[in-house]
């Protein structure tokens, strides 16, 4: 079995869960609960120099991180659907879309952490505003540039869906008011990928 560390609300873990489900590999992956599997989680996290989730330990003991690398490994275990194009412009577009999604998630998590770990009087508001601006400009970019999939969503589409889902969770879906095309896109993604609903984080 492939062991994967998780956090219930992590959009990066959600990417792995969706990729696993799309590839039909759920019987080969076990997600370690930080409460129920404390020892295994601690051992896997200790071996990960970044101490971030998700990290994975493969069947042969190899340590793999981060979510992008884990998803790409899962893509090699089953021929269909192909989440990472083999090469060329199509692969470049997929990876770029995934990188944009990761940037949205990183920036929004930093905004969350500022409110969670610092008192309001110690906030550096210009820094918070800068992170939120990254989120807002990226969403505006996607509203004008989001691409449809050919046959099935790929890794880039999965990543964007998880980023938008995280904004729904942590920012109350404010992005939806100014992004009607993106809202429709996410609805189509959810219809095409049942795992998106099944992996929804607890509110």
C-alpha positions in Angstrom: 0.0 0.0 0.0 1.0 3.6 -0.6 0.9 5.6 2.6 -0.1 9.3 2.4 -0.1 11.8 5.2 -3.2 14.0 5.2 -5.0 16.9 6.8 -8.8 16.9 6.4 -9.0 20.4 4.8 -5.8 20.4 2.8 -6.4 21.2 -0.9 -3.1 19.6 -1.7 -4.2 16.3 -0.2 -7.5 16.6 -2.0 -5.6 16.7 -5.3 -4.0 13.4 -4.5 -7.4 11.9 -3.4 -9.1 13.0 -6.6 -6.2 11.7 -8.8 -6.2 8.4 -7.0 -10.0 8.0 -7.5 -9.8 9.0 -11.2 -7.1 6.4 -11.8 -9.0 3.7 -9.9 -6.3 3.3 -7.3 -8.1 3.8 -4.1 -7.5 0.2 -3.1 -3.7 0.9 -3.3 -3.6 4.1 -1.2 -4.1 4.5 2.5 -4.5 8.0 4.0 -3.0 8.2 7.4 -5.3 9.9 9.9 -3.2 12.3 12.1 -5.3 11.3 15.1 -5.7 7.6 14.6 -2.3 6.9 13.0 -0.1 9.2 15.1 3.0 7.0 15.0 2.9 6.3 11.3 2.2 9.9 10.6 5.0 11.0 12.8 7.5 8.6 11.2 6.5 9.7 7.7 6.5 13.4 8.6 9.9 13.0 10.3 11.4 11.5 7.1 10.1 14.5 5.1 12.4 17.4 5.4 9.7 19.9 4.6 7.3 18.4 7.1 4.4 19.2 4.8 1.3 17.3 3.7 0.9 15.3 1.7 3.9 13.1 1.7 3.9 9.5 0.5 5.8 6.4 1.2 5.6 4.0 -1.8 5.4 0.2 -1.6 9.2 -0.1 -1.7 9.7 2.5 1.0 10.6 5.4 -1.3 9.6 8.8 0.2 7.8 11.1 -2.3 6.6 14.7 -2.0 4.8 17.0 -2.8 1.3 16.7 -4.2 2.3 17.2 -7.8 5.0 14.5 -7.6 2.6 12.1 -5.9 -0.1 12.7 -8.5 2.3 12.2 -11.3 3.5 8.9 -9.8 -0.1 7.7 -9.4 -0.6 8.6 -13.1 2.0 6.0 -14.0 0.2 3.2 -12.2 -2.8 3.0 -14.5 -3.1 3.8 -18.2 -6.3 5.7 -18.1 -7.4 8.4 -17.8 -4.1 10.1 -18.5 -3.7 13.1 -16.1 -0.3 14.2 -17.3 0.3 14.6 -21.0 3.4 12.9 -22.2 5.0 16.1 -23.7 4.7 19.1 -25.9 2.6 22.1 -25.5 -0.3 20.1 -23.9 2.0 19.0 -21.0 3.3 22.5 -20.6 -0.2 23.9 -20.4 -1.2 21.2 -17.8 1.8 21.9 -15.6 1.3 25.7 -15.8 -2.3 25.4 -14.8 -1.3 23.2 -11.9 1.4 25.7 -10.9 -1.2 28.5 -10.9 -3.5 26.5 -8.7 -0.7 25.8 -6.3 0.1 29.5 -6.1 -3.6 30.3 -5.3 -3.6 27.7 -2.6 -0.3 28.8 -1.1 -1.3 32.5 -1.0 -4.8 31.7 0.5 -3.3 29.4 3.2 -0.9 32.2 4.2 -3.9 34.6 4.6 -5.6 31.9 6.8 -2.4 31.4 8.9 -2.1 35.1 9.5 -5.6 35.2 11.1 -5.1 31.9 12.9 -1.6 32.4 14.5 -1.4 36.1 14.9 -3.6 38.5 16.9 -5.2 41.3 14.8 -3.0 44.0 16.3 0.2 42.1 15.1 -1.0 41.6 11.5 1.1 43.2 8.8 -1.8 44.2 6.6 0.2 45.1 3.5 1.6 41.6 3.5 -1.9 40.1 3.9 -3.2 42.3 1.1 -0.4 41.2 -1.1 -1.3 37.5 -0.6 -4.9 38.2 -1.2 -4.1 40.1 -4.4 -2.3 37.1 -5.7 -5.5 35.1 -5.2 -7.8 37.7 -6.7 -5.6 38.4 -9.8 -5.3 34.6 -10.4 -9.0 34.1 -10.2 -9.6 37.0 -12.6 -7.0 35.4 -15.0 -8.8 32.1 -14.9 -12.2 33.7 -15.5 -10.8 34.8 -18.9 -8.4 31.9 -19.7 -9.7 28.7 -18.1 -9.5 25.9 -20.6 -11.9 23.0 -21.1 -10.6 19.4 -21.2 -10.5 17.0 -24.1 -12.2 13.8 -23.1 -11.5 14.1 -19.4 -10.0 16.6 -16.9 -6.3 16.5 -16.5 -4.0 17.3 -13.5 -4.2 21.0 -14.2 -7.9 21.0 -14.1 -7.9 18.9 -10.9 -5.6 21.4 -9.3 -7.7 24.4 -10.2 -10.9 22.7 -8.9 -9.2 22.0 -5.6 -7.9 25.6 -5.4 -11.5 27.0 -6.0 -12.9 24.5 -3.5 -10.4 25.8 -0.9 -11.5 29.4 -1.6 -15.1 28.3 -1.0 -14.1 26.8 2.3 -11.8 29.5 3.7 -13.1 32.7 2.0 -16.8 31.9 1.8 -16.8 31.6 -2.0 -16.3 35.4 -2.5 -14.6 34.6 -5.8 -17.9 33.4 -7.3 -19.5 36.9 -7.4 -17.1 38.2 -10.1 -16.4 34.9 -11.9 -19.6 33.5 -13.5 -17.7 31.6 -16.2 -15.5 30.0 -13.6 -18.5 29.0 -11.5 -20.0 27.2 -14.5 -16.6 25.6 -15.2 -16.4 24.2 -11.7 -19.9 22.9 -11.9 -18.9 21.0 -15.1 -15.8 19.7 -13.4 -17.9 18.4 -10.5 -20.3 16.7 -12.8 -17.4 15.0 -14.7 -15.4 14.0 -11.6 -17.6 12.5 -8.9 -14.6 12.4 -6.6 -14.7 16.1 -6.3 -17.9 16.0 -4.2 -16.7 12.9 -2.3 -13.5 14.6 -1.2 -15.2 17.8 -0.1 -13.5 19.0 3.2 -15.5 19.3 6.4 -16.9 22.8 6.8 
